[in-house]
């Protein structure tokens, strides 16, 4: 899935675009930075898609979550692992809590 296609999907789900400078991690917002797409799903859950040159060895696709004041991240280079979770969340099929539990393992 290309970023532009995903952005159209985000807009259809009520997400709004912010800039890196104005990003306050407000839920249902997203921004682009250096060809990457950063999605603030909730106050404690975010999804990130970055180009290979920006992945820093953590994977092109990442899910970040905060639980009990601690931060967790899972990264992968496999879109087949990342996109089902993101799309399931956007469709309301999987809760932020469930994804956070999976990431915080």
C-alpha positions in Angstrom: 0.0 0.0 0.0 1.4 3.4 -1.0 1.5 6.3 1.5 -1.0 8.4 -0.6 -3.5 5.5 -0.6 -3.1 5.1 3.2 -3.5 8.9 3.7 -6.8 8.8 1.8 -7.9 6.0 4.0 -6.8 7.9 7.1 -8.8 11.0 6.0 -11.8 8.8 5.4 -11.5 7.6 9.0 -11.4 11.2 10.4 -7.7 11.7 10.7 -6.2 15.1 10.0 -2.8 16.2 8.9 -0.4 18.1 11.1 3.1 19.1 10.6 6.2 17.8 12.4 6.5 21.2 14.1 2.9 21.2 15.3 2.6 17.5 16.2 1.5 17.1 19.8 0.7 13.4 19.5 -2.9 14.2 19.4 -5.0 11.1 18.5 -6.3 10.8 15.0 -3.5 12.9 13.4 -0.7 12.1 11.0 2.3 13.8 9.5 4.9 13.1 6.8 8.6 13.6 7.4 11.4 12.6 5.0 9.1 10.5 2.9 7.9 8.7 6.1 4.3 8.5 7.4 3.7 8.9 11.1 0.3 8.1 12.5 -0.9 9.1 16.0 -3.7 6.6 16.5 -4.3 7.3 20.2 -2.4 9.2 22.9 -0.5 6.0 23.6 -0.3 4.2 20.2 1.4 5.2 17.0 2.2 3.6 13.7 5.2 4.6 11.5 6.2 3.8 7.9 9.7 5.1 7.0 12.0 4.6 4.0 14.8 2.1 4.3 17.4 4.8 4.8 15.5 6.1 7.8 14.8 2.8 9.5 18.0 2.8 11.6 17.9 -1.0 11.7 14.6 -1.1 13.5 12.5 -1.9 10.4 10.6 0.1 7.9 7.3 -0.4 9.8 7.0 0.3 13.5 4.3 0.3 16.1 5.0 2.3 19.3 3.0 2.1 22.5 3.1 3.4 26.0 1.9 1.3 28.9 2.1 2.1 32.6 4.5 5.0 31.8 7.0 2.7 29.8 7.5 3.0 26.1 7.6 -0.1 23.8 8.3 -0.5 20.1 8.1 -3.3 17.6 9.6 -2.9 14.2 9.6 -5.1 11.0 10.5 -4.9 7.4 7.6 -7.2 6.6 4.5 -5.3 5.5 2.5 -8.5 5.9 3.1 -8.2 9.7 2.5 -4.5 10.0 -0.5 -3.6 7.7 -3.0 -6.2 9.1 -2.6 -4.6 12.6 -2.9 -1.0 11.3 -5.9 -1.7 9.0 -7.6 -3.8 11.7 -7.2 -0.9 14.1 -8.5 1.6 11.6 -11.6 -0.6 10.9 -12.3 -0.9 14.6 -11.7 -4.6 14.6 -8.8 -4.5 17.0 -8.5 -2.2 20.0 -5.6 0.0 20.9 -5.3 -1.9 24.2 -4.9 -5.2 22.3 -2.2 -3.9 20.1 -0.5 -2.3 23.1 -0.5 -5.6 24.9 1.0 -7.3 21.8 3.7 -4.7 21.5 4.5 -4.6 25.2 5.2 -8.3 25.5 
